[in-house]
Amino acid sequence: MADDNNNPQGEAAQGQFSLQRIYLKDLSFESPLGVEAFKQAWQPKINQDLNTIVNKVEDDLYEVILKMTVSAVIEDKTVFLVEVQQAGLFVVRQLEPRQMAQIFNTVCPQILFPYAREVIDSCAVKGTFPALAIPPINFDALFLRAMQQAQAAQAEKDAAQPVTN
């Protein structure tokens, strides 16, 4: 009886995911109101936008960038704006395209998010604004919602196509 653990083909077929490095790719802080920002009551509306960018570096090496933009707005005036691109290098081997999409859109951003959150908070504090506690983000739920929206859009597109025989 053959032992499956000694099968080199079985090992070759197994996928791999590993983190190589986390780094800050880009950072921007703006306080367009200047000293006027400190004269106002501090009850801002916090806006948050995020995006994930994936760049293939080499065969199995990918750069994943979590781009986050956070702004504090009072009475339609931006008090401060922080934009950070927190990046990581990841090795991804022998995974199905659907698995890769899920890793790039859920696992990688989940790893990068705490670093980006800390950079944003640090910039706000260094700008002498109150600490900014950004709540955790459920990247799995965001990915699932995006997949459902893409499927619904495809279904609408298919339904709009005339049927020809």
Secondary structure as the mmCIF struct_conf table of DSSP 4:
data_model
#
loop_
_struct_conf.conf_type_id
_struct_conf.id
_struct_conf.beg_label_comp_id
_struct_conf.beg_label_asym_id
_struct_conf.beg_label_seq_id
_struct_conf.end_label_comp_id
_struct_conf.end_label_asym_id
_struct_conf.end_label_seq_id
HELX_RH_3T_P HELX_RH_3T_P1 ASP A 4 ASN A 6
HELX_RH_AL_P HELX_RH_AL_P1 PRO A 8 ALA A 13
BEND BEND1 GLN A 14 GLN A 14
STRN STRN1 GLN A 16 GLU A 30
TURN_TY1_P TURN_TY1_P1 PRO A 32 LEU A 33
HELX_RH_3T_P HELX_RH_3T_P2 GLY A 34 LYS A 39
BEND BEND2 GLN A 40 GLN A 40
BEND BEND3 TRP A 42 TRP A 42
HELX_LH_PP_P HELX_LH_PP_P1 PRO A 44 PRO A 44
STRN STRN2 LYS A 45 LYS A 56
BEND BEND4 GLU A 58 ASP A 60
STRN STRN3 LEU A 61 ILE A 74
TURN_TY1_P TURN_TY1_P2 GLU A 75 ASP A 76
STRN STRN4 LYS A 77 ARG A 93
BEND BEND5 GLN A 94 GLN A 94
HELX_RH_AL_P HELX_RH_AL_P2 PRO A 97 GLN A 102
HELX_RH_PI_P HELX_RH_PI_P1 ILE A 103 VAL A 107
HELX_RH_AL_P HELX_RH_AL_P3 CYS A 108 LYS A 126
TURN_TY1_P TURN_TY1_P3 GLY A 127 THR A 128
HELX_LH_PP_P HELX_LH_PP_P2 PHE A 129 ALA A 131
HELX_LH_PP_P HELX_LH_PP_P3 ILE A 134 PRO A 136
HELX_RH_AL_P HELX_RH_AL_P4 PHE A 139 ALA A 160
BEND BEND6 GLN A 161 GLN A 161
HELX_LH_PP_P HELX_LH_PP_P4 PRO A 162 VAL A 163
#
